[in-house]
Amino acid sequence: MAVVSGGTTLIDNGTLDAGVPSGKLTLLSTQTASASSSIEFTSGIDSTYDSYVFKFINIHPQNDGIDFFFNLSTDGGSNYNVTKTTTFFGAYHSEGGSSALSYFSAEDIAQSTSDAKLFNDLGNGNDESLSGYLQIFNPSSTTFVKHIISVNNGYNGGNFCVSNFIGGYGNTTSAVNAIRFQMESGNIDDGIIKMYGVG
């Protein structure tokens, strides 16, 4: 065995160890916002894949200084009210050179059915948007909670580059089969969200 940079384990002939997870992303659905109140994925989230990835591409809001949220459903999108607990931290660097890395306790939630925040204070200037992803693990499990991670980067209303890191879980043992993304208020003016199955 040999270990290469980054901790990836290789066997002597240079191939991945069988114990290292591998798999491809299979594109399942693409939705493009156009003054959309929300983007919802209400089909295709099932036991076919162990996890699902939602990629955000240039999400641009109608309103300025607005937050971007998600929520989960166990009834195909009739209700988005899964109890969630999340954690939220981020780094920022301004065009003027100021920077910080912080845990934002005001941005997370504890045992709440409310929408969970993915980005804070997104600007609506013509060149402002966010991109990133959210991954949900084993949403069809009827035994375990539904773990979620999200990483995104955006250009906010104060001329800052902001990178956010969110972790959490949907505290339900029911199968999660739909997800919704929306702004705190106003529409998603533009942007693309793609859903992939991982396997």
C-alpha positions as CSV (number, residue, x, y, z in Angstrom):
1,M,0.0,0.0,0.0
2,A,1.0,3.6,-0.6
3,V,-0.6,6.8,0.7
4,V,-0.5,9.8,-1.6
5,S,-1.1,13.5,-1.0
6,G,-4.5,14.2,0.5
7,G,-4.7,10.8,2.2
8,T,-6.0,8.7,-0.8
9,T,-4.9,5.1,-0.3
10,L,-3.5,3.3,-3.4
11,I,-2.5,-0.3,-3.8
12,D,0.9,-1.0,-5.4
13,N,-0.3,-0.9,-9.0
14,G,-1.7,2.7,-8.5
15,T,-5.4,1.8,-8.4
16,L,-7.7,2.8,-5.6
17,D,-8.1,0.6,-2.6
18,A,-11.5,-1.2,-2.8
19,G,-12.4,0.4,0.6
20,V,-12.2,3.9,-0.8
21,P,-15.7,5.1,-1.8
22,S,-16.0,5.8,-5.5
23,G,-18.9,6.4,-7.9
24,K,-20.2,8.9,-10.4
25,L,-22.7,11.7,-10.4
26,T,-25.7,10.9,-12.5
27,L,-27.6,14.0,-13.6
28,L,-31.3,13.4,-12.7
29,S,-32.9,16.8,-13.1
30,T,-32.2,20.5,-14.0
31,Q,-34.3,23.4,-13.0
32,T,-33.7,27.0,-14.1
33,A,-35.1,29.9,-12.1
34,S,-36.8,32.7,-13.9
35,A,-38.4,35.0,-11.3
36,S,-39.3,31.8,-9.4
37,S,-40.7,31.9,-5.9
38,S,-38.9,28.6,-5.2
39,I,-37.2,25.7,-6.8
40,E,-38.6,22.3,-5.7
41,F,-37.5,18.7,-6.5
42,T,-40.5,16.5,-5.8
43,S,-39.6,13.4,-7.7
44,G,-36.5,11.2,-8.2
45,I,-35.4,11.3,-4.5
46,D,-35.8,7.7,-3.5
47,S,-33.7,4.6,-2.7
48,T,-32.0,4.4,-6.1
49,Y,-29.0,6.3,-4.7
50,D,-27.3,6.4,-1.3
51,S,-27.0,10.2,-1.6
52,Y,-28.1,13.1,-3.7
53,V,-26.2,16.3,-4.6
54,F,-27.9,19.6,-5.6
55,K,-25.5,22.0,-7.4
56,F,-26.3,25.7,-7.3
57,I,-25.1,27.7,-10.3
58,N,-25.2,31.5,-10.1
59,I,-28.3,31.8,-7.9
60,H,-29.3,35.4,-8.1
61,P,-32.0,37.0,-6.0
62,Q,-34.7,39.6,-6.7
63,N,-34.1,41.4,-3.4
64,D,-30.8,42.8,-2.1
65,G,-29.1,41.5,1.1
66,I,-31.3,38.4,1.2
67,D,-30.8,34.9,2.7
68,F,-31.1,31.6,0.8
69,F,-32.8,28.6,2.5
70,F,-33.8,25.0,2.1
71,N,-36.4,22.7,3.6
72,L,-37.3,19.0,3.4
73,S,-40.5,17.1,2.9
74,T,-41.6,13.5,3.6
75,D,-44.9,13.8,1.6
76,G,-43.7,14.6,-1.9
77,G,-43.7,18.4,-1.3
78,S,-47.2,18.9,0.1
79,N,-45.5,20.1,3.3
80,Y,-42.0,21.3,4.0
81,N,-41.8,20.9,7.7
82,V,-39.1,18.3,8.6
83,T,-37.5,19.0,12.0
84,K,-33.9,20.1,11.5
85,T,-30.8,20.9,13.5
86,T,-27.9,22.7,11.7
87,T,-24.6,24.4,12.2
88,F,-23.3,27.3,10.2
89,F,-19.8,28.8,9.9
90,G,-18.1,30.8,7.2
91,A,-15.2,32.9,6.0
92,Y,-15.3,36.2,4.3
93,H,-12.8,38.5,2.6
94,S,-13.8,42.0,1.4
95,E,-12.6,43.7,-1.7
96,G,-11.0,46.2,0.7
97,G,-8.9,43.4,2.4
98,S,-10.8,42.8,5.7
99,S,-11.4,39.1,6.5
100,A,-12.7,36.8,9.2
101,L,-13.6,33.2,9.9
102,S,-16.6,32.8,12.3
103,Y,-19.2,30.5,13.7
104,F,-22.6,32.2,13.1
105,S,-24.9,31.0,15.9
106,A,-27.7,33.3,14.7
107,E,-27.8,31.5,11.4
108,D,-28.3,27.9,12.6
109,I,-31.4,26.2,13.9
110,A,-32.1,23.7,16.7
111,Q,-35.0,21.3,16.4
112,S,-36.9,23.6,14.1
113,T,-39.3,22.9,11.2
114,S,-38.5,26.4,9.7
115,D,-36.4,26.8,6.6
116,A,-32.7,26.3,7.2
117,K,-30.3,28.9,6.0
118,L,-27.6,28.2,3.4
119,F,-26.4,31.7,2.6
120,N,-26.6,35.0,4.4
121,D,-27.0,38.5,2.9
122,L,-26.8,37.7,-0.8
123,G,-26.6,40.8,-3.1
124,N,-28.8,41.4,-6.1
125,G,-26.4,43.5,-8.2
126,N,-26.2,42.5,-11.8
127,D,-22.9,40.6,-11.1
128,E,-23.8,39.1,-7.7
129,S,-24.8,35.5,-7.1
130,L,-23.9,32.3,-5.2
131,S,-22.8,28.9,-6.3
132,G,-22.2,25.7,-4.4
133,Y,-23.9,22.5,-3.4
134,L,-26.0,20.6,-0.9
135,Q,-25.7,16.8,-0.3
136,I,-28.2,14.7,1.5
137,F,-27.3,11.2,2.6
138,N,-29.6,8.1,2.5
139,P,-32.8,10.2,2.3
140,S,-35.0,7.0,2.0
141,S,-33.8,5.5,5.3
142,T,-36.6,4.7,7.7
143,T,-34.0,4.0,10.5
144,F,-31.7,7.0,10.6
145,V,-31.8,10.8,10.6
146,K,-31.0,12.5,7.3
147,H,-27.5,14.0,7.3
148,I,-26.8,17.1,5.2
149,I,-23.7,19.1,4.3
150,S,-23.5,22.2,2.1
151,V,-20.7,24.4,0.9
152,N,-21.3,27.6,-1.1
153,N,-19.5,30.7,-2.2
154,G,-21.2,34.0,-2.9
155,Y,-20.7,37.7,-3.6
156,N,-22.8,39.6,-1.1
157,G,-24.2,43.1,-1.0
158,G,-21.2,44.5,0.8
159,N,-18.6,43.6,-1.8
160,F,-17.5,40.5,0.1
161,C,-16.5,37.1,-1.0
162,V,-18.3,34.8,1.4
163,S,-17.8,31.0,1.8
164,N,-20.3,29.2,4.0
165,F,-20.2,25.7,5.5
166,I,-23.4,24.1,6.8
167,G,-23.9,20.8,8.4
168,G,-27.0,19.3,10.0
169,Y,-29.6,16.6,9.9
170,G,-33.3,16.2,9.2
171,N,-34.5,14.7,12.5
172,T,-36.9,12.2,11.0
173,T,-36.9,8.5,10.4
174,S,-39.4,8.9,7.7
175,A,-38.1,8.9,4.1
176,V,-37.4,12.3,2.7
177,N,-38.6,12.6,-0.8
178,A,-38.7,16.3,-1.7
179,I,-36.6,19.4,-1.2
180,R,-37.3,23.1,-1.7
181,F,-34.9,26.0,-2.2
182,Q,-36.0,29.6,-1.8
183,M,-35.1,33.1,-0.8
184,E,-36.0,34.7,2.5
185,S,-38.3,37.0,0.5
186,G,-38.8,37.8,-3.1
187,N,-38.0,35.5,-6.0
188,I,-35.0,33.7,-7.3
189,D,-34.5,35.8,-10.4
190,D,-32.0,33.6,-12.1
191,G,-29.8,30.6,-11.6
192,I,-29.7,26.8,-12.1
193,I,-30.0,24.0,-9.6
194,K,-29.1,20.5,-10.8
195,M,-29.9,17.3,-8.9
196,Y,-27.5,14.3,-9.1
197,G,-27.6,10.8,-7.8
198,V,-24.3,9.5,-6.3
199,G,-23.5,5.9,-7.0
